[in-house]
Amino acid sequence: MVDSSGGAGAGRLYAWGMSRIERKRRKRSVRVDRVYDGDVYVRVNSVGSSGDRSFILIPGIGVSSTYFERLAPHLNEFGPVHALDLPGFGGVPHPSSTLTIREYADLVGRVIDELDLKDPIIVGHSMGSQVVSDLVSRRPELSTLILIGPVVVPGQRRVLTQAVRFLQSSWHEPLTVKVLAVSAYVFCGFKWFSRVLPEMLTYPIEEALPKVRAHTLVIRGEYDAVAPREWVERVGELLPSSRLWEIPGAAHSVMYAHAEEVAKLCVDHARRTVADGDDDRLQVYPEDSDGSDDKEPEAPQPAAIIQAVGGRIEETIGIVTDDDDRVAEGKSQVADAVASIDHD
């Protein structure tokens, strides 16, 4: 059922809250929709429109789809790319009761069904890796899975241990990621974060992985203390079909700081099938394989920086005022600015 009002509606099982702005002059346009399950909804941020096979991107605990804003445009190889903001994150209201990893997974499944997506490529980062592993382990028709920085290492489910590992990894993150994280945690709020954190810490991903029949790509950053090398190698052993890659110089948010490398791995993996075989040995991505030289990158143009800041403000106003049109406008401005900065 389609709903353009943005409200939940009594007795509604699901609905779409449509919010589209035509921007013919814009290079990159982001569409913002809502998929409802009762009074709870998922915000769906989409780029691209042509093609029949989509990517679905699920971020980690506390953060939002903005973590994928540099990766998403590089994934338009087969169809639209949909980055999700789950309830409680990215300014999406949370329900009165805490959602489990299984319940988050069911919401992602509802998005897939309501968008009528045919065998989308499922990508999960951090806690999102738990969500997608749970979903795919119960839906064998989903053939392609990508786990980025999967968590949590069994035997290390203590809050203090994970906090230390997160800080170790954060030391190697670029400033932009740190700013995104702080703003995302503000929207999430300590109360909801502290309610979901135990669900993440106690979810046994090691029990879900052997049930996954999808051909799975696992990616980690060299300095990702949250998903250490030994654990990722163990993840590969648990998965029936897997390929493992490590990106040099990257940390936990590898898909942001090293978007092009991650995108190349994801697109290549999507072209493969289980029949193509796998290799659960951890491979290190060649540092010079993207053809980059040793020159220092040029500083981004001031106009692009101003556009990005303006877009972020517009997006924030849209979230606070529950205006998806403004969220879409802001995200589109940021997407244009990021594209300009990345190609300078």
BAVO-366364 format. One record per residue (C-alpha): residue number from 0; chain; x, y, z; residue in one letter. Coordinates in steps of 0.001 Angstrom, whole numbers. Example, Ala and Ser with C-alpha at 12.3 -4.5 7.8 and 13.67 -1.06 7.14 Angstrom:
2
- 0:A:12300:-4500:7800:A
- 1:A:13670:-1060:7140:S
//
This chain:
344
- 0:A:0:0:0:M
- 1:A:1297:3428:-951:V
- 2:A:1116:6359:1429:D
- 3:A:2319:9834:495:S
- 4:A:1467:11443:3818:S
- 5:A:4404:10056:5781:G
- 6:A:2112:8922:8624:G
- 7:A:1748:5368:9861:A
- 8:A:-2076:5048:9801:G
- 9:A:-4102:2852:12149:A
- 10:A:-4124:-818:11272:G
- 11:A:-1726:-457:8360:R
- 12:A:636:-3401:7896:L
- 13:A:2954:-1507:5590:Y
- 14:A:3072:1556:3419:A
- 15:A:5295:3711:1365:W
- 16:A:5987:7303:2325:G
- 17:A:6998:8655:-1044:M
- 18:A:9220:11677:-1276:S
- 19:A:10772:12506:-4656:R
- 20:A:12138:15751:-6068:I
- 21:A:12944:16113:-9738:E
- 22:A:16386:17642:-10196:R
- 23:A:17235:17557:-13899:K
- 24:A:20307:19683:-13497:R
- 25:A:21751:17664:-10644:R
- 26:A:24415:15076:-11405:K
- 27:A:23466:12825:-8497:R
- 28:A:19916:12676:-7188:S
- 29:A:19018:10887:-3956:V
- 30:A:15449:9675:-3448:R
- 31:A:14081:9210:56:V
- 32:A:11219:6785:702:D
- 33:A:9742:5054:3738:R
- 34:A:8767:1433:4177:V
- 35:A:6433:898:7113:Y
- 36:A:5800:-2044:9393:D
- 37:A:2935:-864:11580:G
- 38:A:4072:2383:13196:D
- 39:A:7749:1618:12607:V
- 40:A:9438:2583:9362:Y
- 41:A:12743:2272:7559:V
- 42:A:14066:5254:5610:R
- 43:A:15283:4141:2189:V
- 44:A:17829:6435:524:N
- 45:A:18273:5503:-3140:S
- 46:A:20542:6505:-6014:V
- 47:A:20156:5367:-9602:G
- 48:A:17063:4021:-11326:S
- 49:A:18011:1789:-14261:S
- 50:A:18877:-1889:-13981:G
- 51:A:17166:-4872:-12456:D
- 52:A:19488:-5885:-9604:R
- 53:A:19960:-3592:-6635:S
- 54:A:22413:-3212:-3802:F
- 55:A:20972:-2952:-268:I
- 56:A:23305:-1276:2267:L
- 57:A:22854:-1677:6051:I
- 58:A:24970:489:8423:P
- 59:A:26150:-335:11934:G
- 60:A:24915:530:15400:I
- 61:A:24234:4191:16095:G
- 62:A:25181:5438:12639:V
- 63:A:23267:6180:9466:S
- 64:A:23249:5673:5725:S
- 65:A:25640:8625:5358:T
- 66:A:28452:6137:6011:Y
- 67:A:27718:4798:2507:F
- 68:A:27479:8149:704:E
- 69:A:30867:7728:-995:R
- 70:A:30405:4019:-1734:L
- 71:A:26844:4013:-3095:A
- 72:A:27458:5961:-6360:P
- 73:A:30142:3423:-7344:H
- 74:A:27705:504:-7049:L
- 75:A:25244:1524:-9800:N
- 76:A:26557:-1287:-11977:E
- 77:A:23438:-3459:-12045:F
- 78:A:20609:-1284:-10722:G
- 79:A:19623:1212:-8016:P
- 80:A:21485:1360:-4711:V
- 81:A:19388:1565:-1535:H
- 82:A:21053:2634:1740:A
- 83:A:18802:2106:4754:L
- 84:A:18301:4043:7983:D
- 85:A:16859:1588:10496:L
- 86:A:14521:2587:13359:P
- 87:A:16398:4492:16052:G
- 88:A:19261:5508:13749:F
- 89:A:19774:8433:11374:G
- 90:A:16908:10352:12963:G
- 91:A:14349:7602:12260:V
- 92:A:12063:7289:15333:P
- 93:A:12471:4148:17397:H
- 94:A:9641:2048:18832:P
- 95:A:8891:1888:22547:S
- 96:A:10470:-1562:22889:S
- 97:A:14015:-2535:21954:T
- 98:A:14452:-4208:18586:L
- 99:A:16517:-7385:18379:T
- 100:A:18922:-8219:15564:I
- 101:A:16298:-10646:14239:R
- 102:A:13649:-7908:14216:E
- 103:A:15979:-5530:12391:Y
- 104:A:16665:-8298:9876:A
- 105:A:12925:-8791:9345:D
- 106:A:12570:-5067:8603:L
- 107:A:15272:-5302:5941:V
- 108:A:13406:-8272:4503:G
- 109:A:10235:-6179:4372:R
- 110:A:12067:-3480:2423:V
- 111:A:13233:-6071:-95:I
- 112:A:9706:-7428:-462:D
- 113:A:7949:-4053:-677:E
- 114:A:10396:-2748:-3274:L
- 115:A:9928:-6057:-5107:D
- 116:A:13683:-6472:-5439:L
- 117:A:14864:-9606:-7213:K
- 118:A:17880:-11196:-5537:D
- 119:A:19508:-7913:-4417:P
- 120:A:23145:-7809:-3339:I
- 121:A:23042:-7473:452:I
- 122:A:25749:-5432:2213:V
- 123:A:26107:-5053:5985:G
- 124:A:28688:-3087:7950:H
- 125:A:29545:-3736:11617:S
- 126:A:26238:-4463:13422:M
- 127:A:24699:-4384:9960:G
- 128:A:26721:-7538:9228:S
- 129:A:24763:-9286:11971:Q
- 130:A:21460:-8030:10601:V
- 131:A:22144:-9214:7052:V
- 132:A:23676:-12521:8160:S
- 133:A:20544:-13290:10153:D
- 134:A:18336:-12354:7203:L
- 135:A:20270:-14229:4517:V
- 136:A:20652:-17331:6706:S
- 137:A:16834:-17614:6619:R
- 138:A:16317:-16629:2970:R
- 139:A:18247:-19000:702:P
- 140:A:16922:-17241:-2413:E
- 141:A:19347:-14368:-1664:L
- 142:A:22508:-15414:-3471:S
- 143:A:25024:-12623:-2834:T
- 144:A:26176:-11250:524:L
- 145:A:28897:-8771:1534:I
- 146:A:30062:-8353:5125:L
- 147:A:32231:-5335:5998:I
- 148:A:33937:-5357:9393:G
- 149:A:31726:-8157:10815:P
- 150:A:31130:-8224:14581:V
- 151:A:31300:-9380:17385:V
- 152:A:34270:-11663:18068:V
- 153:A:33058:-14578:20243:P
- 154:A:34574:-14425:23702:G
- 155:A:34963:-10640:23440:Q
- 156:A:31373:-9549:24042:R
- 157:A:32173:-7201:26922:R
- 158:A:31342:-3506:26603:V
- 159:A:34773:-2349:27790:L
- 160:A:36598:-4678:25388:T
- 161:A:34596:-3458:22407:Q
- 162:A:34949:182:23468:A
- 163:A:38734:-154:23550:V
- 164:A:38778:-1888:20169:R
- 165:A:36514:797:18694:F
- 166:A:38795:3565:19952:L
- 167:A:41857:1768:18574:Q
- 168:A:40214:1584:15180:S
- 169:A:38885:5161:15352:S
- 170:A:42433:6475:15714:W
- 171:A:43024:5480:12079:H
- 172:A:39748:6892:10718:E
- 173:A:39765:10136:8696:P
- 174:A:38326:13263:10300:L
- 175:A:35229:13135:8086:T
- 176:A:34254:9735:9479:V
- 177:A:34727:10952:13037:K
- 178:A:32456:13939:12384:V
- 179:A:29825:11698:10778:L
- 180:A:29971:9350:13753:A
- 181:A:29491:12109:16326:V
- 182:A:26501:13594:14487:S
- 183:A:24964:10134:14006:A
- 184:A:25312:9264:17694:Y
- 185:A:23611:12546:18612:V
- 186:A:20572:11586:16512:F
- 187:A:20603:8059:17877:C
- 188:A:20796:9186:21499:G
- 189:A:22447:7433:24421:F
- 190:A:19224:5782:25604:K
- 191:A:18477:3925:22366:W
- 192:A:22152:3132:21748:F
- 193:A:22467:1621:25222:S
- 194:A:19340:-478:24621:R
- 195:A:20508:-1881:21283:V
- 196:A:24141:-2395:22317:L
- 197:A:23418:-5539:24393:P
- 198:A:21538:-6997:21416:E
- 199:A:24617:-6491:19259:M
- 200:A:27037:-7829:21857:L
- 201:A:25062:-10997:22517:T
- 202:A:24000:-11860:18962:Y
- 203:A:25792:-15124:17982:P
- 204:A:26765:-14367:14391:I
- 205:A:28982:-17460:14457:E
- 206:A:25790:-19553:14585:E
- 207:A:24173:-17767:11632:A
- 208:A:27165:-17852:9275:L
- 209:A:27196:-21640:8619:P
- 210:A:23520:-21368:7559:K
- 211:A:24259:-18730:4906:V
- 212:A:24050:-20236:1423:R
- 213:A:24870:-17017:-376:A
- 214:A:28264:-16473:-1985:H
- 215:A:29829:-14115:562:T
- 216:A:32525:-11459:355:L
- 217:A:34121:-10350:3634:V
- 218:A:36100:-7087:3789:I
- 219:A:38121:-5603:6623:R
- 220:A:40484:-2671:7006:G
- 221:A:44106:-3218:7963:E
- 222:A:43648:-1292:11228:Y
- 223:A:40187:-2581:12095:D
- 224:A:40567:-3677:15713:A
- 225:A:36802:-4293:15927:V
- 226:A:37035:-6995:13250:A
- 227:A:40610:-8291:13652:P
- 228:A:42305:-10402:11017:R
- 229:A:42073:-13679:12959:E
- 230:A:38329:-13238:13431:W
- 231:A:37708:-12433:9762:V
- 232:A:39641:-15556:8796:E
- 233:A:37395:-17505:11172:R
- 234:A:34328:-15912:9539:V
- 235:A:35581:-17266:6207:G
- 236:A:35879:-20742:7676:E
- 237:A:32336:-20608:9056:L
- 238:A:30784:-19507:5768:L
- 239:A:30063:-22266:3239:P
- 240:A:31197:-20022:363:S
- 241:A:33423:-16990:900:S
- 242:A:36144:-14654:-336:R
- 243:A:38145:-12510:2096:L
- 244:A:39889:-9199:1460:W
- 245:A:41850:-6720:3566:E
- 246:A:42299:-3071:2506:I
- 247:A:45685:-1583:3487:P
- 248:A:45586:1649:5475:G
- 249:A:41883:1319:6255:A
- 250:A:40101:989:9594:A
- 251:A:36589:-100:10617:H
- 252:A:34769:2325:8273:S
- 253:A:36727:1043:5295:V
- 254:A:33814:1601:2880:M
- 255:A:33971:5373:3439:Y
- 256:A:37682:6180:3380:A
- 257:A:38407:3562:690:H
- 258:A:35138:3641:-1232:A
- 259:A:36564:2948:-4697:E
- 260:A:38545:-104:-3618:E
- 261:A:35583:-1534:-1715:V
- 262:A:33263:-821:-4650:A
- 263:A:35535:-2669:-7064:K
- 264:A:35543:-5711:-4791:L
- 265:A:31758:-5559:-4351:C
- 266:A:30983:-5228:-8060:V
- 267:A:33401:-8002:-8979:D
- 268:A:31876:-10232:-6301:H
- 269:A:28354:-9535:-7561:A
- 270:A:29364:-10853:-10979:R
- 271:A:30484:-14137:-9465:R
- 272:A:28416:-17080:-8297:T
- 273:A:28987:-19968:-5925:V
- 274:A:29732:-22066:-9000:A
- 275:A:32741:-19829:-9742:D
- 276:A:34387:-21174:-6620:G
- 277:A:35720:-19413:-3547:D
- 278:A:38895:-18879:-1579:D
- 279:A:38658:-18313:2163:D
- 280:A:42292:-17231:2421:R
- 281:A:42570:-13570:3378:L
- 282:A:43895:-11575:419:Q
- 283:A:45430:-8121:741:V
- 284:A:44252:-5521:-1761:Y
- 285:A:47190:-4164:-3843:P
- 286:A:47883:-619:-2706:E
- 287:A:48702:642:-6206:D
- 288:A:46027:-1289:-8126:S
- 289:A:43826:1773:-8599:D
- 290:A:46483:3451:-10711:G
- 291:A:47080:6253:-8219:S
- 292:A:50449:7951:-8128:D
- 293:A:52522:9276:-5279:D
- 294:A:51354:12875:-5563:K
- 295:A:49485:14402:-2675:E
- 296:A:45789:14847:-3494:P
- 297:A:44717:18398:-4180:E
- 298:A:42690:20180:-1540:A
- 299:A:38965:20201:-2326:P
- 300:A:37558:23367:-3849:Q
- 301:A:35923:25752:-1329:P
- 302:A:32696:25742:-3356:A
- 303:A:32389:21965:-2963:A
- 304:A:33012:22200:786:I
- 305:A:30387:24924:1158:I
- 306:A:27926:22852:-870:Q
- 307:A:28560:19797:1309:A
- 308:A:28077:21745:4527:V
- 309:A:24918:23362:3174:G
- 310:A:23559:20008:2094:G
- 311:A:24284:18483:5493:R
- 312:A:22444:21346:7193:I
- 313:A:19482:20910:4831:E
- 314:A:19424:17169:5545:E
- 315:A:19552:17774:9294:T
- 316:A:16676:20260:9130:I
- 317:A:14682:17708:7145:G
- 318:A:15302:15015:9749:I
- 319:A:14372:17289:12655:V
- 320:A:11194:18532:10927:T
- 321:A:10269:15090:9556:D
- 322:A:10410:16427:5999:D
- 323:A:11700:13765:3610:D
- 324:A:11778:16221:707:D
- 325:A:14358:18305:2563:R
- 326:A:16277:15176:3552:V
- 327:A:16421:14164:-116:A
- 328:A:17431:17679:-1177:E
- 329:A:20215:17798:1402:G
- 330:A:21506:14337:573:K
- 331:A:21535:15185:-3131:S
- 332:A:23537:18350:-2493:Q
- 333:A:26051:16374:-437:V
- 334:A:26241:13675:-3117:A
- 335:A:27091:16292:-5743:D
- 336:A:29709:17863:-3482:A
- 337:A:31282:14524:-2575:V
- 338:A:31452:13553:-6265:A
- 339:A:33158:16869:-7032:S
- 340:A:35638:16465:-4174:I
- 341:A:36419:12850:-5055:D
- 342:A:37214:13755:-8669:H
- 343:A:39296:16851:-7942:D
//
